[in-house]
Amino acid sequence: MSGTMLLLLGLGALFVAITIALATIGSLTSDRAAVNRSLAAVEAINAAPESMRRELDRPFSERVVSPSMARFTEIGRRVTPAERSGTIRRRLELAGSPPGWDVDRVLAFKVIGVLVLALVASLLALAFSAPLLTIVIVTALAGLAGWFVPNLVLYQAAYNRSERIRRELPDALDLLSISVEAGLGFDAALSQVARNTEGPLADEFFRVLQEMQIGTGRSDAMRALGERTDVAELRGFVTAMVQADAFGIPIANVLRVQSREMRIKRSQRAEELAQKVPVKILFPLIFCILPALFVVILGPAAIRIITAFTGG
């Protein structure tokens, strides 16, 4: 091995040794600095006033999230008319009063939706180098959409709950009618149905029973049940039960008639939905299925015609 090669290897080994030494010293120094910063932070916290330490001991949700939601709620109250708050309260009631949801929470989410969607839309518009007017229009439309997103969520939740109640009502009335005809009183039969079924209708029956247990009359509890929902079939059942209670009509006869009517309405609703299928499938058929079918059937013929006329 030549002297030049030995010199290069020695310089390389020296460079590697210096690099390792510097890295080791830097690591030790950074660890010591991190430890010093941690100790300084602990000393600062211990030296802080008692009120500040209590504030730092609170969870992040109480220190940051809750005050922010309160500010958003205040903004939502200022820009929302009183009648709209009543509409939101009614929609929450139709949705079954989901846990953790109230009018203030919905108003706060409206403001958050405006800010988030407007910010995202403006950033996307800037990323695509859109003109200033386009950025303003897109941001305004996105903010408007963010304002109405909570309304759409509530509407969908209320609609799903109403549809589920409508589907479960005929079977629940059959079970209620059988229980009454077997010798149970109306309250006991209602409790039996609520215990043996699941879903929003069972929850409503439980609420009726709870209201009667705290002293509310049966008619008033049933009227409240009708007011908490927008399902026409359930309101008809409530009206029939209130009238039967007022005029002394046997409950078993009323339940038998109501059960038969609910089964008929369910069959009619199924037939109605079946009649709507051709109309609903019309646009997918025209825009999705027929073009593909034409390509498969007429494509080879078109190719042959073009080939024949061009002489290929």
C-alpha positions in Angstrom: 0.0 0.0 0.0 1.4 3.4 -1.0 2.1 6.2 1.4 -0.6 8.4 -0.1 -3.3 5.7 0.5 -2.1 5.4 4.1 -2.3 9.1 4.6 -5.9 9.3 3.2 -7.0 6.4 5.4 -5.5 8.1 8.5 -7.2 11.4 7.6 -10.5 9.6 7.2 -10.1 7.8 10.5 -9.3 11.1 12.2 -12.3 12.8 10.7 -14.6 9.9 11.8 -13.2 10.1 15.3 -13.6 13.9 15.6 -17.3 13.5 14.3 -18.1 10.9 16.9 -16.5 12.9 19.6 -18.4 16.0 18.6 -21.7 14.1 18.4 -21.1 12.6 21.8 -20.4 15.9 23.4 -23.4 17.5 21.7 -25.7 14.7 22.9 -24.5 15.1 26.4 -24.9 18.9 26.2 -28.4 18.7 24.8 -29.5 16.1 27.4 -28.1 18.4 30.1 -29.8 21.4 28.6 -33.1 19.5 28.4 -32.8 18.4 32.0 -32.0 22.0 33.0 -35.1 23.3 31.1 -37.3 20.7 32.8 -35.9 21.6 36.2 -36.5 25.3 35.4 -40.1 24.6 34.4 -40.7 22.7 37.6 -39.2 25.5 39.7 -41.3 28.1 37.8 -44.5 26.1 38.4 -43.6 25.7 42.1 -42.9 29.4 42.4 -46.1 30.4 40.6 -49.1 31.7 42.5 -51.6 29.1 43.9 -54.3 30.3 41.5 -52.1 29.7 38.5 -51.1 26.2 39.7 -54.8 25.4 40.2 -55.5 26.6 36.7 -52.7 24.5 35.2 -53.9 21.4 37.1 -57.3 21.6 35.4 -57.8 19.4 32.3 -57.3 20.8 28.8 -61.0 20.5 28.0 -61.9 22.8 31.0 -59.1 25.3 30.4 -59.4 25.7 26.6 -62.2 23.7 25.0 -65.1 24.8 27.3 -64.2 28.6 27.1 -63.9 28.4 23.4 -67.2 26.7 23.0 -68.8 29.3 25.3 -67.5 32.1 23.0 -68.7 30.3 19.9 -72.1 29.8 21.6 -72.3 33.5 22.4 -71.6 34.4 18.8 -74.2 32.0 17.6 -76.8 33.4 19.9 -76.2 36.9 18.7 -76.6 36.1 15.0 -79.5 33.6 15.5 -83.1 34.8 15.9 -85.1 33.6 18.9 -87.6 31.7 16.7 -84.7 29.8 15.1 -83.6 28.6 18.5 -87.1 27.3 19.1 -86.9 25.4 15.8 -83.5 23.9 16.8 -85.0 22.8 20.1 -87.9 21.2 18.4 -85.6 19.4 16.0 -83.5 18.1 18.9 -86.7 16.8 20.5 -87.6 15.0 17.2 -84.1 13.6 17.1 -84.6 12.1 20.5 -82.5 14.6 22.4 -79.1 13.0 21.7 -76.7 13.0 24.7 -74.6 16.1 24.9 -76.6 18.0 22.4 -78.6 21.1 23.2 -79.4 24.4 21.5 -76.1 26.0 22.7 -74.0 23.2 21.4 -75.7 23.4 18.0 -75.2 27.1 17.8 -71.5 26.7 18.7 -71.1 24.0 16.0 -72.7 26.4 13.5 -70.1 29.0 14.1 -67.3 26.4 14.1 -68.6 25.1 10.8 -68.5 28.6 9.2 -65.0 29.2 10.3 -63.6 25.8 9.4 -65.2 25.5 6.0 -64.5 29.1 5.1 -60.8 28.7 6.0 -60.5 25.4 4.1 -62.2 26.8 1.0 -60.0 29.9 1.0 -56.8 27.9 1.4 -57.8 25.6 -1.5 -58.7 28.6 -3.7 -55.3 30.1 -2.9 -53.5 26.9 -3.6 -55.1 26.8 -7.1 -54.2 30.5 -7.7 -57.8 31.5 -8.1 -58.7 35.2 -8.7 -59.6 37.3 -5.8 -63.3 37.5 -6.7 -63.4 33.7 -6.9 -61.8 33.3 -3.6 -64.3 35.6 -1.9 -67.3 33.8 -3.5 -66.0 30.3 -2.7 -65.2 31.4 0.9 -68.7 32.9 1.4 -70.4 29.9 0.0 -68.3 27.5 2.1 -69.1 29.6 5.2 -72.8 29.5 4.4 -72.7 25.7 3.9 -70.9 25.4 7.3 -73.7 27.3 9.0 -76.3 24.9 7.7 -74.4 21.6 8.2 -75.6 21.2 11.8 -79.2 21.7 10.6 -78.8 19.0 8.1 -77.3 16.6 10.6 -80.2 17.3 13.0 -82.8 16.9 10.2 -81.3 13.6 9.1 -81.2 12.3 12.7 -84.8 13.3 13.3 -85.9 11.7 9.9 -84.1 8.4 10.7 -85.7 8.3 14.1 -89.2 9.0 12.8 -88.8 6.4 10.1 -87.7 3.8 12.7 -90.7 4.6 14.9 -93.0 4.2 11.9 -91.5 0.8 11.1 -91.6 -0.4 14.7 -95.1 0.8 15.5 -97.2 -2.0 13.9 -95.3 -4.8 15.7 -95.4 -2.9 19.0 -99.1 -2.4 18.7 -99.6 -6.1 18.0 -97.7 -7.0 21.1 -99.5 -4.4 23.1 -102.9 -5.7 21.9 -102.0 -9.3 22.7 -100.8 -8.3 26.2 -104.0 -6.4 26.9 -106.2 -9.3 25.6 -104.2 -11.7 27.8 -105.4 -9.9 30.9 -102.8 -7.2 31.6 -103.7 -3.6 32.3 -102.7 -0.9 29.8 -99.8 0.3 31.9 -98.5 -3.2 32.5 -98.9 -4.1 28.8 -97.0 -0.9 27.9 -94.2 -1.8 30.3 -94.1 -5.2 28.8 -93.7 -3.9 25.3 -91.1 -1.4 26.4 -89.0 -4.1 28.0 -89.2 -6.6 25.1 -88.5 -4.1 22.3 -85.6 -1.8 21.5 -85.3 1.4 19.7 -86.8 4.9 19.9 -90.3 3.7 20.3 -89.4 1.6 23.3 -87.6 4.7 24.7 -90.8 6.8 24.2 -92.9 4.2 26.0 -90.5 4.1 28.9 -90.7 7.9 29.1 -94.5 7.7 29.2 -94.3 5.2 32.0 -91.9 7.4 34.0 -94.2 10.4 33.6 -97.1 8.4 34.9 -95.0 7.1 37.8 -94.2 10.7 38.9 -97.9 11.6 39.0 -98.8 12.7 35.4 -102.1 11.4 34.2 -102.3 8.8 31.5 -104.0 11.1 29.0 -101.4 13.9 29.6 -98.5 11.5 29.3 -100.0 10.1 26.0 -100.5 13.7 24.7 -96.9 14.5 25.5 -95.9 11.4 23.5 -97.8 12.7 20.5 -96.2 16.1 20.8 -92.7 14.7 20.9 -92.9 13.1 17.5 -94.1 14.0 14.0 -95.1 10.5 13.0 -98.7 10.6 11.9 -99.4 7.0 12.8 -98.2 7.4 16.3 -100.2 10.6 16.8 -103.3 8.8 15.5 -102.7 6.0 18.1 -102.2 8.6 20.9 -105.5 10.4 19.9 -107.4 7.1 19.9 -106.1 6.1 23.3 -106.9 9.5 24.8 -110.4 9.3 23.4 -110.9 5.8 24.7 -109.7 6.8 28.1 -112.0 9.8 28.1 -115.2 8.0 26.9 -114.6 4.7 28.7 -114.2 2.6 25.6 -112.6 -0.8 26.2 -108.8 -0.5 25.5 -108.6 -4.0 23.9 -111.1 -3.1 21.1 -109.3 0.2 20.4 -105.9 -1.6 20.3 -107.2 -4.3 18.0 -108.5 -1.7 15.5 -105.3 0.4 15.7 -103.2 -2.7 15.2 -105.2 -3.7 12.1 -105.0 -0.1 10.7 -101.2 0.1 11.3 -100.7 -3.2 9.4 -102.8 -1.9 6.5 -100.8 1.4 6.4 -97.5 -0.5 6.5 -98.6 -2.6 3.4 -99.8 0.6 1.6 -96.5 2.3 2.4 -94.6 -0.7 1.0 -96.7 -0.6 -2.2 -96.1 3.1 -2.5 -92.3 2.7 -2.2 -92.5 -0.1 -4.8 -94.4 2.2 -7.2 -91.6 4.9 -6.8 -88.8 2.5 -7.9 -89.3 3.0 -11.7 -89.1 6.8 -11.3 -86.1 6.7 -9.1 -84.2 4.3 -11.4 -85.0 6.4 -14.5 -82.0 8.8 -14.3 -79.4 6.1 -13.4 -80.8 4.1 -16.3 -80.5 6.9 -18.8 -77.1 8.3 -17.7 -75.3 5.2 -16.5 -76.7 2.0 -17.9 -77.9 2.9 -21.4 -74.6 4.6 -22.5 -72.6 1.6 -21.5 -75.1 -0.7 -23.2 -74.9 1.3 -26.4 -71.1 1.2 -26.4 -71.1 -2.6 -26.0 -73.9 -3.2 -28.7 -73.2 -0.5 -31.2 -69.5 -0.1 -30.8 -68.4 -3.1 -33.0 -71.0 -2.1 -35.6 -69.8 1.5 -35.7 -66.2 0.3 -36.1 -67.1 -2.0 -39.0 -69.1 0.8 -40.7 -66.2 3.3 -40.3 -63.8 0.7 -41.7 -66.0 -0.1 -44.6 -66.4 3.6 -45.6 -62.8 4.5 -45.2 -61.6 1.4 -47.1 -59.3 0.3 -44.3 
